[in-house]
Amino acid sequence: MYGALLLHSAGQPINEENLTKVLIGANVKVNDAMVKAVVTSLEGVNIEDVLKNAASQVAAQPAQSAQAQHAEKKEEKKVEEKEEKASEEDAAAGLSALFG
């Protein structure tokens, strides 16, 4: 895939011959079946659109992550408040048993 991206960025056609040359140039053992599979899987794919979509998804992840962290903190706060109330009620019940 990196070889295909390299060919794309260089403006070269992504075909078996070019991809094989890139792999040989990178001193990688060439698996002809894998080269053919990569080339076939990329036929008809607009790589520019895929790269743009990937970049926008990566940019959106930090915002989603921040929202998720905020929601988790709210949930933790609610749990802590419930635990505090329960512990206060337990303490009150214990005191009433002393005087009850």
DRENPA-3360 file (N, C-alpha, C; in nm, 2 decimals, always signed):
BEGIN
1 = MYGALLLH = +0.08/-0.12/+0.00/+0.00/+0.00/+0.00/+0.09/+0.13/+0.00 ~ +0.20/+0.12/+0.08/+0.28/+0.24/+0.08/+0.34/+0.26/-0.06 ~ +0.38/+0.16/-0.13/+0.43/+0.17/-0.26/+0.33/+0.23/-0.36 ~ +0.20/+0.19/-0.34/+0.10/+0.25/-0.42/+0.08/+0.40/-0.39 ~ +0.09/+0.43/-0.27/+0.08/+0.57/-0.23/+0.19/+0.66/-0.28 ~ +0.31/+0.60/-0.28/+0.43/+0.66/-0.34/+0.41/+0.68/-0.48 ~ +0.36/+0.58/-0.56/+0.34/+0.60/-0.70/+0.23/+0.71/-0.72 ~ +0.13/+0.71/-0.64/+0.03/+0.81/-0.66/+0.08/+0.95/-0.64;
9 = SAGQPINE = +0.16/+0.97/-0.53/+0.21/+1.10/-0.51/+0.31/+1.15/-0.61 ~ +0.38/+1.05/-0.68/+0.47/+1.08/-0.79/+0.40/+1.10/-0.92 ~ +0.27/+1.08/-0.92/+0.19/+1.09/-1.05/+0.21/+0.98/-1.14 ~ +0.26/+0.87/-1.09/+0.28/+0.75/-1.18/+0.16/+0.66/-1.17 ~ +0.13/+0.58/-1.28/+0.02/+0.49/-1.27/+0.05/+0.38/-1.18 ~ -0.05/+0.33/-1.11/-0.04/+0.22/-1.01/-0.07/+0.10/-1.09 ~ +0.04/+0.03/-1.13/+0.02/-0.10/-1.20/+0.12/-0.20/-1.14 ~ +0.11/-0.32/-1.19/+0.20/-0.42/-1.13/+0.35/-0.39/-1.16;
17 = ENLTKVLI = +0.38/-0.35/-1.28/+0.52/-0.32/-1.31/+0.58/-0.21/-1.23 ~ +0.50/-0.10/-1.21/+0.56/+0.01/-1.13/+0.57/-0.02/-0.98 ~ +0.46/-0.09/-0.93/+0.47/-0.13/-0.79/+0.58/-0.23/-0.76 ~ +0.60/-0.32/-0.86/+0.72/-0.41/-0.84/+0.85/-0.34/-0.84 ~ +0.86/-0.24/-0.93/+0.99/-0.16/-0.93/+1.01/-0.09/-0.80 ~ +0.90/-0.03/-0.74/+0.91/+0.04/-0.61/+0.96/-0.06/-0.50 ~ +0.90/-0.18/-0.50/+0.93/-0.27/-0.40/+1.08/-0.32/-0.41 ~ +1.12/-0.34/-0.54/+1.26/-0.38/-0.56/+1.35/-0.27/-0.52;
25 = GANVKVND = +1.32/-0.15/-0.55/+1.40/-0.03/-0.51/+1.41/-0.02/-0.36 ~ +1.30/-0.06/-0.29/+1.31/-0.05/-0.14/+1.37/-0.18/-0.08 ~ +1.42/-0.27/-0.16/+1.49/-0.39/-0.12/+1.39/-0.48/-0.04 ~ +1.27/-0.49/-0.10/+1.16/-0.57/-0.04/+1.14/-0.69/-0.13 ~ +1.13/-0.81/-0.07/+1.10/-0.93/-0.14/+0.96/-0.92/-0.21 ~ +0.96/-0.93/-0.34/+0.83/-0.91/-0.41/+0.75/-1.04/-0.41 ~ +0.62/-1.03/-0.37/+0.53/-1.13/-0.38/+0.43/-1.10/-0.49 ~ +0.45/-1.16/-0.60/+0.37/-1.13/-0.72/+0.22/-1.13/-0.70;
33 = AMVKAVVT = +0.17/-1.23/-0.62/+0.03/-1.24/-0.59/-0.02/-1.12/-0.51 ~ +0.06/-1.07/-0.41/+0.02/-0.96/-0.33/+0.02/-0.83/-0.42 ~ +0.12/-0.82/-0.50/+0.13/-0.70/-0.59/+0.00/-0.69/-0.68 ~ -0.03/-0.81/-0.74/-0.15/-0.82/-0.82/-0.28/-0.78/-0.74 ~ -0.29/-0.83/-0.62/-0.40/-0.81/-0.53/-0.42/-0.66/-0.50 ~ -0.31/-0.60/-0.47/-0.31/-0.45/-0.43/-0.35/-0.37/-0.55 ~ -0.29/-0.40/-0.67/-0.33/-0.33/-0.79/-0.48/-0.35/-0.83 ~ -0.52/-0.47/-0.82/-0.66/-0.50/-0.85/-0.76/-0.43/-0.75;
41 = SLEGVNIE = -0.72/-0.43/-0.62/-0.81/-0.37/-0.52/-0.82/-0.22/-0.54 ~ -0.72/-0.16/-0.60/-0.71/-0.01/-0.62/-0.77/+0.03/-0.75 ~ -0.81/-0.06/-0.83/-0.87/-0.02/-0.96/-1.00/+0.05/-0.94 ~ -1.02/+0.16/-1.00/-1.14/+0.24/-0.99/-1.15/+0.32/-0.86 ~ -1.05/+0.32/-0.77/-1.05/+0.39/-0.65/-0.99/+0.53/-0.67 ~ -1.06/+0.63/-0.63/-1.01/+0.77/-0.63/-0.93/+0.79/-0.50 ~ -0.80/+0.78/-0.52/-0.71/+0.78/-0.40/-0.71/+0.92/-0.33 ~ -0.73/+1.02/-0.41/-0.74/+1.16/-0.35/-0.86/+1.17/-0.26;
49 = DVLKNAAS = -0.97/+1.11/-0.30/-1.09/+1.12/-0.22/-1.07/+1.04/-0.09 ~ -1.01/+0.92/-0.10/-0.98/+0.84/+0.01/-0.89/+0.91/+0.11 ~ -0.79/+0.97/+0.06/-0.70/+1.05/+0.15/-0.77/+1.16/+0.22 ~ -0.85/+1.24/+0.15/-0.92/+1.35/+0.21/-1.02/+1.30/+0.31 ~ -1.09/+1.19/+0.29/-1.18/+1.13/+0.39/-1.11/+1.09/+0.51 ~ -0.99/+1.02/+0.49/-0.91/+0.97/+0.60/-0.87/+1.09/+0.69 ~ -0.82/+1.20/+0.62/-0.78/+1.32/+0.70/-0.89/+1.38/+0.78 ~ -1.01/+1.39/+0.72/-1.12/+1.45/+0.79/-1.16/+1.36/+0.91;
57 = QVAAQPAQ = -1.15/+1.23/+0.89/-1.19/+1.14/+1.00/-1.09/+1.15/+1.12 ~ -0.96/+1.16/+1.08/-0.86/+1.18/+1.18/-0.88/+1.31/+1.26 ~ -0.91/+1.41/+1.19/-0.93/+1.54/+1.25/-1.06/+1.54/+1.34 ~ -1.16/+1.46/+1.31/-1.28/+1.45/+1.39/-1.26/+1.37/+1.51 ~ -1.17/+1.28/+1.51/-1.15/+1.19/+1.63/-1.11/+1.26/+1.76 ~ -1.02/+1.36/+1.76/-0.99/+1.43/+1.88/-1.12/+1.50/+1.94 ~ -1.20/+1.55/+1.86/-1.32/+1.62/+1.91/-1.41/+1.51/+1.97 ~ -1.43/+1.40/+1.90/-1.51/+1.30/+1.96/-1.46/+1.24/+2.09;
65 = SAQAQHAE = -1.32/+1.23/+2.09/-1.26/+1.18/+2.21/-1.28/+1.27/+2.33 ~ -1.27/+1.40/+2.30/-1.29/+1.50/+2.41/-1.43/+1.49/+2.46 ~ -1.53/+1.48/+2.37/-1.67/+1.47/+2.41/-1.69/+1.34/+2.50 ~ -1.63/+1.23/+2.46/-1.64/+1.11/+2.53/-1.58/+1.12/+2.67 ~ -1.46/+1.18/+2.68/-1.40/+1.20/+2.81/-1.48/+1.29/+2.90 ~ -1.55/+1.39/+2.84/-1.63/+1.48/+2.92/-1.75/+1.40/+2.97 ~ -1.81/+1.32/+2.89/-1.92/+1.23/+2.93/-1.88/+1.14/+3.04 ~ -1.76/+1.08/+3.03/-1.71/+0.99/+3.13/-1.69/+1.06/+3.26;
73 = KKEEKKVE = -1.64/+1.18/+3.26/-1.62/+1.25/+3.38/-1.75/+1.28/+3.45 ~ -1.86/+1.32/+3.37/-1.99/+1.34/+3.43/-2.04/+1.22/+3.49 ~ -2.03/+1.11/+3.43/-2.07/+0.98/+3.48/-2.00/+0.94/+3.61 ~ -1.87/+0.96/+3.61/-1.79/+0.94/+3.73/-1.84/+1.03/+3.85 ~ -1.87/+1.15/+3.82/-1.91/+1.24/+3.92/-2.05/+1.20/+3.98 ~ -2.14/+1.15/+3.89/-2.27/+1.10/+3.93/-2.25/+0.98/+4.03 ~ -2.16/+0.89/+3.99/-2.14/+0.77/+4.07/-2.08/+0.81/+4.20 ~ -1.99/+0.90/+4.20/-1.93/+0.95/+4.33/-2.03/+1.01/+4.42;
81 = EKEEKASE = -2.12/+1.09/+4.36/-2.23/+1.15/+4.44/-2.32/+1.05/+4.50 ~ -2.36/+0.94/+4.42/-2.44/+0.84/+4.47/-2.37/+0.76/+4.58 ~ -2.24/+0.74/+4.57/-2.17/+0.67/+4.67/-2.16/+0.75/+4.80 ~ -2.14/+0.88/+4.79/-2.14/+0.97/+4.90/-2.27/+0.96/+4.98 ~ -2.38/+0.97/+4.90/-2.52/+0.97/+4.96/-2.54/+0.83/+5.03 ~ -2.50/+0.73/+4.97/-2.52/+0.59/+5.03/-2.43/+0.58/+5.16 ~ -2.31/+0.64/+5.15/-2.23/+0.63/+5.27/-2.28/+0.71/+5.38 ~ -2.34/+0.83/+5.35/-2.41/+0.91/+5.46/-2.53/+0.84/+5.51;
89 = EDAAAGLS = -2.61/+0.77/+5.43/-2.72/+0.70/+5.48/-2.68/+0.58/+5.57 ~ -2.57/+0.52/+5.53/-2.52/+0.40/+5.61/-2.48/+0.45/+5.74 ~ -2.41/+0.57/+5.74/-2.36/+0.63/+5.87/-2.48/+0.66/+5.96 ~ -2.58/+0.72/+5.90/-2.70/+0.76/+5.98/-2.77/+0.64/+6.03 ~ -2.78/+0.53/+5.95/-2.84/+0.41/+6.00/-2.76/+0.35/+6.11 ~ -2.63/+0.36/+6.11/-2.55/+0.30/+6.21/-2.57/+0.38/+6.34 ~ -2.58/+0.51/+6.33/-2.60/+0.59/+6.45/-2.74/+0.57/+6.51 ~ -2.84/+0.55/+6.43/-2.97/+0.52/+6.49/-2.97/+0.38/+6.56;
97 = ALFG = -2.89/+0.29/+6.51/-2.89/+0.16/+6.58/-2.83/+0.17/+6.72 ~ -2.74/+0.27/+6.74/-2.68/+0.30/+6.87/-2.78/+0.35/+6.97 ~ -2.87/+0.43/+6.92/-2.97/+0.49/+7.00/-3.11/+0.43/+7.00 ~ -3.13/+0.33/+6.91/-3.26/+0.28/+6.88/-3.31/+0.18/+6.96;
% end
